[in-house]
Amino acid sequence: MKIGVVSDSHGNLHDLELALADMGHVDILFHLGDYVEDGEYLKTLTNTPVYLIKGNMDRFTQAGKDEILLVVDGVAILACHGHAYGVKSDLYRVTLRGQERNARIVLFGHTHQAYLSDDGQIMLFNPGSVGAPRMGGEKSYGIITIDGDEIDGQIIPLKK
């Protein structure tokens, strides 16, 4: 199972298209918010199921969910934007939420900075921003592969 993850596109449809093309075939795709309508646009470009998360910039739209728990190949994935869990300060609350939901993988965005940590119990995965990175970071997206008991996450810089 190959999962594509993008976040914080902020209307940058060109770079969103580049990320989609670069990631190749994925079985499912997450857009983790800011702007959820960009995730709606992704749906027009692919037949892959696209799961839409509302970010802090998406509070006035009906599209997307605040949080999604999805079980894929027996692996529980919790997807959120992260703003409700204070991810710009620390990752304690988002980790706790993942534990509460028995998630093996917690996807989040909001910081516009890529992050990947896996202690064997919970993988915390932020693909960074495909549209507006911060702190001198590169535009990026993420790929997670699940193959039996093996789970691998990659942060991939967007090719120019």
FIBA-79740 format. One record per residue: x, y, z of N, C-alpha, C, O in turn; residue in three letters; residue number from 0. Coordinates in steps of 0.05 Angstrom, whole numbers, plus 5000, padded with zeros to 4 digits. Layout:
BEGIN
X  Y  Z  X  Y  Z  X  Y  Z  X  Y  Z  ALA  NUM
...
This chain:
BEGIN
5017  4977  5000  5000  5000  5000  5018  5025  5000  5036  5027  5017  MET  0
5013  5043  4982  5028  5067  4979  5009  5091  4984  4989  5093  4970  LYS  1
5015  5108  5003  4998  5130  5011  5012  5156  5006  5035  5160  5015  ILE  2
5000  5174  4991  5010  5201  4986  4999  5220  5007  4975  5219  5014  GLY  3
5016  5239  5016  5007  5258  5037  5017  5286  5029  5040  5290  5025  VAL  4
4998  5304  5027  5005  5333  5022  4990  5350  5043  4970  5342  5055  VAL  5
5001  5373  5048  4989  5391  5067  4996  5420  5060  5016  5425  5046  SER  6
4980  5438  5070  4986  5467  5069  4993  5476  5042  5015  5488  5037  ASP  7
4976  5471  5023  4980  5479  4995  4974  5509  4991  4986  5521  4973  SER  8
4956  5519  5006  4949  5548  5006  4945  5559  4978  4954  5581  4972  HIS  9
4930  5544  4962  4923  5554  4935  4944  5550  4914  4940  5558  4891  GLY  10
4966  5538  4920  4988  5534  4901  4982  5509  4885  4994  5488  4890  ASN  11
4964  5511  4866  4956  5487  4850  4978  5476  4833  4979  5452  4828  LEU  12
4995  5494  4823  5017  5485  4805  5035  5465  4820  5041  5444  4810  HIS  13
5043  5473  4845  5061  5455  4860  5046  5430  4870  5059  5409  4874  ASP  14
5021  5433  4875  5005  5409  4882  5004  5389  4859  5007  5365  4863  LEU  15
5001  5399  4835  5002  5382  4811  5029  5369  4808  5031  5346  4801  GLU  16
5051  5384  4813  5078  5373  4811  5081  5351  4831  5093  5330  4824  LEU  17
5072  5355  4855  5074  5334  4876  5059  5309  4868  5069  5287  4870  ALA  18
5035  5312  4858  5019  5289  4849  5033  5274  4827  5034  5249  4827  LEU  19
5044  5288  4808  5058  5275  4785  5083  5261  4795  5090  5239  4786  ALA  20
5098  5274  4813  5123  5263  4823  5119  5238  4840  5135  5219  4839  ASP  21
5097  5237  4855  5093  5214  4873  5085  5189  4858  5087  5167  4869  MET  22
5077  5192  4833  5069  5168  4817  5044  5156  4828  5028  5169  4842  GLY  23
5040  5130  4822  5016  5116  4832  5015  5115  4862  5035  5105  4874  HIS  24
4994  5123  4874  4989  5119  4902  4961  5106  4905  4943  5110  4888  VAL  25
4958  5091  4926  4932  5077  4930  4911  5095  4943  4887  5093  4937  ASP  26
4921  5113  4960  4903  5133  4972  4920  5158  4976  4945  5158  4976  ILE  27
4906  5180  4979  4919  5206  4982  4905  5223  5003  4881  5223  5005  LEU  28
4921  5235  5020  4911  5253  5041  4919  5282  5035  4942  5287  5028  PHE  29
4900  5300  5037  4906  5329  5037  4899  5338  5065  4876  5337  5073  HIS  30
4919  5347  5080  4916  5353  5109  4908  5381  5115  4911  5391  5137  LEU  31
4897  5395  5095  4885  5421  5101  4901  5445  5093  4925  5443  5085  GLY  32
4888  5468  5095  4898  5494  5087  4907  5493  5057  4931  5491  5053  ASP  33
4892  5493  5039  4864  5498  5033  4851  5472  5024  4860  5459  5006  TYR  34
4829  5465  5038  4815  5440  5031  4805  5440  5003  4802  5419  4991  VAL  35
4799  5464  4992  4789  5465  4964  4811  5456  4944  4805  5446  4922  GLU  36
4836  5458  4952  4858  5447  4936  4856  5416  4935  4862  5404  4915  ASP  37
4848  5405  4957  4844  5376  4958  4820  5368  4940  4821  5347  4928  GLY  38
4800  5385  4939  4778  5380  4921  4788  5380  4892  4779  5364  4875  GLU  39
4806  5398  4886  4818  5400  4859  4834  5374  4853  4833  5364  4831  TYR  40
4848  5363  4873  4863  5338  4870  4844  5316  4860  4852  5300  4843  LEU  41
4820  5316  4870  4800  5295  4862  4794  5296  4833  4787  5276  4821  LYS  42
4797  5319  4820  4792  5321  4791  4816  5311  4775  4813  5307  4750  THR  43
4839  5307  4788  4863  5300  4773  4869  5270  4775  4887  5260  4761  LEU  44
4856  5256  4793  4863  5228  4798  4838  5211  4804  4817  5222  4813  THR  45
4839  5186  4799  4818  5167  4807  4824  5156  4835  4808  5140  4845  ASN  46
4847  5163  4846  4854  5154  4873  4836  5166  4894  4829  5189  4892  THR  47
4827  5150  4914  4812  5162  4936  4828  5184  4950  4851  5180  4957  PRO  48
4815  5208  4953  4828  5231  4966  4813  5237  4992  4789  5242  4991  VAL  49
4827  5236  5014  4815  5243  5040  4822  5271  5048  4846  5279  5047  TYR  50
4802  5287  5054  4806  5316  5059  4803  5323  5088  4783  5316  5101  LEU  51
4823  5337  5098  4823  5346  5126  4820  5377  5125  4833  5390  5109  ILE  52
4804  5387  5143  4801  5416  5146  4824  5427  5163  4831  5416  5184  LYS  53
4836  5449  5153  4857  5463  5169  4845  5487  5182  4821  5492  5180  GLY  54
4861  5502  5196  4852  5526  5210  4842  5547  5190  4826  5565  5197  ASN  55
4851  5546  5165  4842  5565  5144  4817  5555  5130  4807  5569  5112  MET  56
4806  5533  5138  4783  5520  5125  4758  5520  5141  4739  5505  5135  ASP  57
4756  5537  5161  4734  5535  5180  4707  5542  5168  4686  5535  5179  ARG  58
4706  5556  5145  4681  5565  5134  4672  5547  5110  4653  5554  5096  PHE  59
4686  5525  5106  4678  5507  5084  4664  5483  5095  4669  5474  5117  THR  60
4647  5471  5078  4633  5446  5086  4650  5422  5078  4645  5400  5089  GLN  61
4669  5425  5061  4686  5403  5051  4705  5394  5073  4714  5410  5090  ALA  62
4712  5369  5073  4732  5358  5091  4721  5352  5119  4699  5359  5126  GLY  63
4739  5339  5134  4732  5332  5162  4754  5343  5180  4777  5348  5171  LYS  64
4748  5347  5205  4768  5356  5224  4788  5335  5230  4812  5341  5235  ASP  65
4780  5310  5228  4797  5287  5235  4786  5263  5221  4762  5259  5219  GLU  66
4803  5246  5212  4795  5220  5200  4812  5198  5213  4836  5200  5215  ILE  67
4799  5176  5221  4812  5152  5229  4806  5131  5207  4783  5124  5203  LEU  68
4827  5121  5194  4824  5102  5172  4842  5078  5177  4865  5082  5184  LEU  69
4831  5054  5174  4847  5030  5177  4854  5020  5149  4836  5014  5133  VAL  70
4880  5019  5143  4890  5011  5117  4909  4987  5121  4928  4989  5135  VAL  71
4902  4965  5108  4918  4941  5111  4923  4934  5140  4945  4925  5147  ASP  72
4903  4938  5157  4905  4931  5185  4920  4952  5202  4925  4948  5226  GLY  73
4928  4975  5190  4943  4996  5203  4924  5020  5207  4913  5030  5188  VAL  74
4921  5029  5232  4904  5052  5238  4919  5078  5233  4941  5082  5244  ALA  75
4907  5095  5217  4919  5121  5210  4900  5143  5220  4876  5143  5212  ILE  76
4910  5160  5236  4895  5184  5245  4906  5208  5230  4929  5214  5230  LEU  77
4888  5222  5216  4895  5246  5200  4881  5270  5212  4857  5270  5216  ALA  78
4897  5291  5216  4886  5317  5226  4904  5339  5215  4925  5334  5204  CYS  79
4895  5363  5218  4912  5386  5210  4933  5392  5231  4956  5398  5225  HIS  80
4925  5390  5256  4944  5393  5278  4940  5418  5295  4949  5420  5317  GLY  81
4926  5438  5283  4922  5463  5298  4907  5459  5324  4912  5473  5344  HIS  82
4888  5441  5324  4872  5436  5348  4888  5422  5370  4879  5421  5394  ALA  83
4911  5412  5364  4929  5398  5383  4954  5414  5389  4973  5403  5401  TYR  84
4956  5438  5380  4979  5455  5387  5006  5446  5376  5026  5448  5390  GLY  85
5006  5435  5352  5031  5423  5342  5053  5443  5336  5076  5435  5333  VAL  86
5047  5469  5336  5068  5489  5333  5084  5492  5359  5107  5502  5358  LYS  87
5072  5484  5381  5086  5486  5407  5101  5460  5414  5124  5460  5420  SER  88
5086  5437  5413  5098  5411  5418  5080  5390  5406  5058  5396  5396  ASP  89
5088  5365  5407  5073  5343  5395  5060  5325  5416  5050  5304  5409  LEU  90
5059  5334  5441  5048  5318  5462  5018  5312  5458  5010  5289  5459  TYR  91
5002  5333  5452  4973  5328  5450  4966  5312  5425  4947  5296  5426  ARG  92
4980  5317  5403  4974  5301  5379  4982  5272  5383  4969  5254  5372  VAL  93
5004  5267  5397  5012  5240  5403  4992  5227  5421  4984  5204  5417  THR  94
4983  5241  5442  4962  5231  5460  4937  5224  5445  4924  5203  5450  LEU  95
4929  5241  5426  4905  5236  5410  4909  5210  5394  4890  5194  5391  ARG  96
4932  5207  5382  4938  5182  5367  4936  5158  5385  4925  5137  5377  GLY  97
4946  5160  5410  4944  5137  5428  4915  5132  5436  4907  5109  5437  GLN  98
4899  5153  5440  4871  5150  5447  4856  5135  5425  4838  5119  5430  GLU  99
4863  5140  5400  4849  5128  5377  4863  5102  5368  4855  5091  5347  ARG  100
4883  5093  5383  4898  5068  5376  4910  5070  5348  4910  5050  5333  ASN  101
4920  5093  5341  4932  5097  5314  4961  5089  5314  4976  5094  5333  ALA  102
4969  5076  5293  4998  5069  5289  5011  5093  5275  5035  5097  5279  ARG  103
4996  5107  5258  5007  5130  5243  4989  5155  5249  4965  5153  5248  ILE  104
5002  5177  5256  4988  5202  5259  4998  5222  5239  5022  5229  5239  VAL  105
4980  5231  5221  4987  5250  5200  4978  5277  5209  4956  5280  5220  LEU  106
4995  5298  5206  4987  5325  5212  5003  5345  5195  5023  5338  5184  PHE  107
4993  5369  5194  5007  5390  5180  5009  5415  5198  5018  5412  5220  GLY  108
5001  5438  5188  4999  5463  5202  5025  5478  5207  5026  5502  5206  HIS  109
5046  5464  5212  5072  5477  5219  5087  5487  5194  5104  5504  5196  THR  110
5080  5476  5171  5094  5481  5146  5123  5472  5146  5139  5481  5131  HIS  111
5129  5454  5165  5155  5442  5167  5153  5412  5168  5137  5401  5184  GLN  112
5168  5398  5151  5167  5369  5151  5177  5357  5177  5195  5368  5190  ALA  113
5165  5335  5185  5173  5321  5209  5166  5292  5207  5144  5285  5197  TYR  114
5184  5275  5215  5180  5246  5215  5193  5234  5239  5218  5237  5243  LEU  115
5178  5219  5255  5188  5205  5278  5173  5180  5281  5148  5179  5279  SER  116
5187  5158  5287  5174  5132  5290  5188  5117  5312  5211  5108  5309  ASP  117
5174  5113  5335  5186  5099  5357  5178  5069  5358  5183  5055  5377  ASP  118
5165  5061  5336  5155  5033  5334  5127  5030  5345  5114  5009  5340  GLY  119
5117  5050  5360  5090  5049  5370  5072  5068  5354  5050  5061  5346  GLN  120
5082  5093  5350  5068  5113  5335  5087  5127  5316  5109  5136  5324  ILE  121
5079  5129  5291  5094  5145  5272  5080  5172  5271  5057  5174  5265  MET  122
5095  5194  5277  5085  5221  5273  5096  5231  5247  5120  5230  5242  LEU  123
5078  5240  5229  5086  5246  5202  5073  5272  5192  5049  5274  5190  PHE  124
5090  5292  5187  5082  5317  5176  5096  5320  5149  5121  5321  5149  ASN  125
5082  5321  5127  5096  5322  5101  5108  5349  5095  5120  5353  5073  PRO  126
5105  5369  5113  5114  5396  5106  5093  5409  5089  5070  5400  5088  GLY  127
5101  5431  5077  5082  5446  5060  5089  5443  5031  5112  5448  5023  SER  128
5069  5436  5015  5073  5434  4986  5071  5462  4973  5079  5466  4950  VAL  129
5060  5481  4988  5055  5507  4976  5069  5531  4989  5074  5551  4975  GLY  130
5076  5529  5015  5087  5552  5028  5104  5544  5052  5095  5548  5075  ALA  131
5127  5533  5048  5144  5524  5070  5153  5547  5087  5154  5570  5078  PRO  132
5161  5541  5112  5171  5562  5130  5199  5555  5140  5209  5532  5137  ARG  133
5211  5574  5153  5237  5571  5166  5258  5561  5146  5276  5546  5154  MET  134
5256  5570  5122  5276  5563  5102  5274  5535  5091  5292  5526  5076  GLY  135
5253  5521  5097  5249  5494  5088  5242  5493  5058  5234  5513  5046  GLY  136
5243  5469  5048  5236  5464  5020  5206  5456  5018  5195  5446  5038  GLU  137
5194  5461  4996  5168  5451  4990  5170  5420  4990  5190  5410  4979  LYS  138
5151  5407  5002  5154  5377  5004  5126  5364  5006  5106  5377  5011  SER  139
5127  5338  5002  5103  5321  5006  5114  5295  5018  5138  5292  5022  TYR  140
5096  5277  5025  5104  5252  5037  5092  5228  5024  5071  5228  5011  GLY  141
5107  5206  5028  5098  5179  5019  5101  5160  5043  5122  5160  5056  ILE  142
5080  5145  5048  5081  5124  5068  5075  5098  5054  5056  5096  5039  ILE  143
5092  5078  5059  5087  5051  5048  5082  5031  5070  5096  5032  5091  THR  144
5062  5015  5066  5055  4994  5086  5058  4968  5071  5044  4963  5051  ILE  145
5075  4950  5081  5079  4924  5069  5081  4904  5092  5102  4898  5103  ASP  146
5057  4892  5098  5056  4874  5121  5061  4889  5146  5047  4909  5152  GLY  147
5081  4880  5161  5088  4894  5186  5107  4917  5182  5113  4932  5201  ASP  148
5117  4920  5158  5136  4941  5152  5122  4967  5144  5105  4967  5126  GLU  149
5128  4989  5158  5117  5015  5153  5140  5034  5148  5158  5037  5165  ILE  150
5140  5048  5126  5162  5066  5120  5150  5093  5111  5131  5095  5096  ASP  151
5162  5114  5122  5153  5141  5115  5176  5156  5102  5199  5153  5110  GLY  152
5170  5172  5082  5190  5189  5069  5179  5217  5065  5156  5221  5057  GLN  153
5196  5237  5070  5191  5264  5063  5206  5270  5038  5230  5265  5036  ILE  154
5192  5280  5017  5205  5283  4991  5204  5312  4983  5182  5324  4980  ILE  155
5227  5324  4979  5228  5352  4969  5215  5354  4942  5219  5336  4925  PRO  156
5200  5375  4937  5187  5378  4912  5207  5387  4891  5222  5406  4895  LEU  157
5207  5372  4869  5226  5379  4847  5216  5404  4833  5192  5408  4830  LYS  158
5234  5421  4826  5227  5446  4813  5223  5443  4783  5217  5462  4769  LYS  159
